[in-house]
Structure formats: C-alpha cells, structure tokens
Amino acid sequence: MHMSEVRLQTYDNSWYDPGRSVVWRAAWLLLGLPLLRAFWIPSSSLRVSLLRLFGSRIGKRVVIKPGVTVKYPWHLVVGDDCWIGENSWIDNLTTVQLGNNVCISQGAYLCTGNHDWSDPKFGLMIAPIRLMDGAWAGAKCILTPGTTLGEGAVAGAGSIVAGQVPEYEIYAGNPAVFVKRRTIRSVANPRETEVSVP
C-alpha cells in the first residue's frame, strides 16, 4: 500500500497574522458576523455601520444584502455605490478591495487563501483580490487568490476566475476564459441603462 506523502499533522500557519487580537476576532465571530448575516435586519446601512465598527473602510451609498459573510472586516475596502448580494462570501484572510460601482452578485465567493499542494505540510498561501471600478462578479462565481477584475470587467455567473481579467472583458466558464468585450451603451434616458453580458 502506498503511503501518502502529505503530512497534515505537520501543518503550521503560525506565520500568518490575522490582523486583530483573539478577543477582537471572537467578538466578530460571535456578535458581528451573525448580525451582518441576519435576514431579519432589512437595513443595509446597519450592515455598513457594523462592518465599519469592526474596521472595514466603506464608501457612500453601499448596499449590502442579508446573508453576506465577511471573514475579517478589517481586511475589507469598499468604494462608493457598490452592491454586495445575498449569500456572497468574502473569505478575506488578506485584503479584498472593491473600487467604485462594483457589483458582487448573489452567492459569489471571493477566496484569498489556498494551500500549496506541492508542500507535504499543505502550507497556507494568501493573496489579495481586487475588483476595479465598475467590475461585476456574477452570481455564484468564484474568484481565487490574487484575482483582479479590471475596470468594467465581468466574471460570468458560475465561473471560476484565476489571475487578471482585463478591463471591459467578460470571462466565463471553468476555468474562466475570454468571451467578449463588455459594451456599455451611452444613455440619453436613465431608464434605458443596460449592459451587454454573456
């Protein structure tokens, strides 16, 4: 019988600094996070205030829906006029940064941590995620550590994205690949605002 060379009992992430004390992290886990996720709290402004209280930097007119999970609020930076949809998960062991007018749709997963599959100790690896102005992470997509969505870029619904998505390009699939350029119409009447998506 072949014995696995992976040795999970030797796993050691002691080098990793979450950025806050054990007490502060416990307060977030036991008090802050349940309130953030609560469906019985309809107010987006209360969620924004709660995240700010725990160290997030959040801009103006941000909409945060119920069911959102944020690992560590102090690693979250959000610009103005952003939307964060129901049940999206910001798993931010390190920085997740959203520019202005960014949309994270329902169930999207932003993952900043992974493990080194070539390491017998299964070592932890982290890398930030950035969504530039006007970017859109579609419903149930996954953004892996180190991903950047350029200005106006789109990660299609259900896609798994790694690396850089250039500005105003739409990527979709698993693994996500280029589909087409995103075209945003010039609008004379605000009721006609639409974007082309896959």
Disulfide bonds with the S-S distance in Angstrom:
none
